[in-house]
Amino acid sequence: MKKYDGAVAVERLTVSLDTELADAVRRVLERDNDVLTELAGTLTSVYADGELDALRDEWA
């Protein structure tokens, strides 16, 4: 993945405008919450015990 000023290309960013400067507008980029952290563990009851291991074995 290509990096641009510390942000990875697949990250979600929020853009806001800082208009406190007299003659200019500054764009402020902030990282959104980590999607993986938000979603980790949310699908724990979707697969039966051992089913994911069998799927992984198919790809090996």
Backbone bond lengths (Angstrom), bond angles and torsions (degrees), N, CA, C in turn:
res aa  C-N    CA-C-N  psi(-1)  N-CA   C-N-CA  omega(-1)  CA-C   N-CA-C  phi
1 M - - - 1.448 - - 1.525 109.83 -
2 K 1.277 115.59 143.49 1.448 121.72 -178.62 1.526 109.99 -87.97
3 K 1.325 116.45 136.87 1.466 119.88 -179.90 1.518 110.44 -104.63
4 Y 1.317 115.28 142.50 1.449 121.98 176.99 1.518 108.39 -128.26
5 D 1.305 117.44 108.41 1.466 122.58 177.58 1.521 112.76 48.95
6 G 1.325 117.65 43.47 1.449 121.26 175.59 1.509 115.13 89.55
7 A 1.299 119.95 -12.05 1.461 122.09 178.61 1.524 108.74 -102.30
8 V 1.308 116.49 133.92 1.457 121.37 177.33 1.519 107.94 -81.15
9 A 1.309 117.31 146.94 1.465 122.43 -172.85 1.528 113.82 -59.61
10 V 1.317 119.60 -23.63 1.461 120.53 -177.68 1.534 113.46 -94.83
11 E 1.318 118.26 0.28 1.462 120.62 -179.62 1.524 111.48 -74.31
12 R 1.326 115.38 147.17 1.465 120.34 175.26 1.526 108.03 -88.04
13 L 1.319 115.44 129.58 1.458 121.43 -179.46 1.522 110.43 -122.39
14 T 1.320 115.48 148.85 1.450 121.67 174.67 1.521 107.36 -109.73
15 V 1.323 116.68 133.75 1.457 121.71 -179.81 1.521 108.58 -108.05
16 S 1.333 115.34 128.78 1.463 119.47 173.54 1.527 107.74 -129.21
17 L 1.317 115.57 159.27 1.456 120.57 -178.45 1.514 110.03 -108.88
18 D 1.327 115.88 131.49 1.463 122.42 176.88 1.522 106.44 -102.29
19 T 1.314 116.36 109.21 1.470 120.73 -175.81 1.531 112.01 -104.76
20 E 1.319 117.77 16.30 1.458 120.80 -179.31 1.524 112.60 -73.36
21 L 1.310 117.15 -19.05 1.461 119.90 178.49 1.527 109.04 -74.00
22 A 1.296 117.12 144.06 1.466 121.89 -174.41 1.530 113.20 -64.63
23 D 1.330 117.49 -49.82 1.460 120.61 -172.19 1.530 114.08 -112.01
24 A 1.335 118.09 7.20 1.459 119.23 -175.14 1.524 110.52 -146.22
25 V 1.304 114.28 162.44 1.460 121.52 174.37 1.525 106.97 -118.58
26 R 1.304 115.53 128.53 1.460 120.08 -179.91 1.527 108.54 -103.77
27 R 1.347 116.02 130.44 1.452 121.50 175.34 1.523 108.71 -88.67
28 V 1.322 116.50 130.13 1.457 121.96 -179.31 1.525 108.18 -114.12
29 L 1.339 116.26 122.15 1.462 122.00 178.42 1.519 108.54 -102.50
30 E 1.328 116.26 128.23 1.454 121.05 177.67 1.519 109.04 -127.89
31 R 1.333 116.20 140.64 1.458 120.54 178.64 1.518 109.59 -71.56
32 D 1.341 115.62 136.66 1.456 120.94 171.72 1.519 108.50 -76.38
33 N 1.308 116.65 173.75 1.453 120.70 177.52 1.517 110.61 -59.11
34 D 1.321 115.44 151.70 1.455 121.77 179.45 1.529 109.17 -70.16
35 V 1.315 117.40 117.80 1.463 122.54 -176.61 1.522 110.76 -61.69
36 L 1.319 117.90 -41.50 1.461 120.80 -179.07 1.523 110.70 -61.61
37 T 1.325 117.21 -42.34 1.456 120.99 178.25 1.525 111.10 -64.60
38 E 1.312 117.55 -37.82 1.464 121.58 178.83 1.526 111.98 -65.16
39 L 1.335 116.89 -39.09 1.452 120.69 -171.77 1.525 115.02 -97.66
40 A 1.315 117.83 -15.48 1.469 120.90 -177.48 1.527 110.21 -59.21
41 G 1.321 116.00 128.13 1.445 121.50 177.08 1.519 115.26 86.45
42 T 1.320 118.37 0.45 1.463 119.90 -177.33 1.528 113.17 -80.88
43 L 1.319 118.17 -16.76 1.462 121.40 -177.41 1.532 111.54 -112.95
44 T 1.315 117.08 33.45 1.467 120.10 -173.81 1.522 113.52 -66.53
45 S 1.313 119.37 -24.65 1.466 120.22 -177.03 1.529 112.90 -104.05
46 V 1.318 117.70 12.46 1.469 120.65 -177.25 1.530 111.53 -77.06
47 Y 1.322 118.02 -40.29 1.459 122.35 -176.63 1.525 110.63 -107.19
48 A 1.317 116.15 144.42 1.466 121.33 176.05 1.525 109.50 -72.25
49 D 1.338 116.59 160.96 1.460 120.93 178.99 1.529 110.18 -56.72
50 G 1.327 116.20 129.81 1.457 122.26 177.77 1.518 114.85 84.64
51 E 1.317 118.19 -11.41 1.462 120.48 -177.43 1.536 111.86 -67.32
52 L 1.315 117.18 -41.08 1.469 119.58 178.85 1.527 111.52 -67.11
53 D 1.327 116.39 -36.93 1.465 119.10 176.95 1.528 110.88 -61.68
54 A 1.333 116.78 -39.99 1.467 120.59 178.04 1.526 110.48 -64.85
55 L 1.321 117.46 -40.88 1.468 120.18 177.11 1.519 111.57 -64.05
56 R 1.320 116.10 -42.32 1.472 119.83 178.41 1.527 111.09 -62.57
57 D 1.343 116.81 -38.48 1.470 120.73 179.14 1.518 111.19 -63.94
58 E 1.330 117.83 -32.41 1.455 121.06 178.11 1.530 111.18 -63.72
59 W 1.343 116.57 -33.33 1.466 121.21 -177.20 1.526 112.18 -85.57
60 A 1.311 117.69 -13.23 1.481 120.88 -177.15 1.499 112.08 -74.69
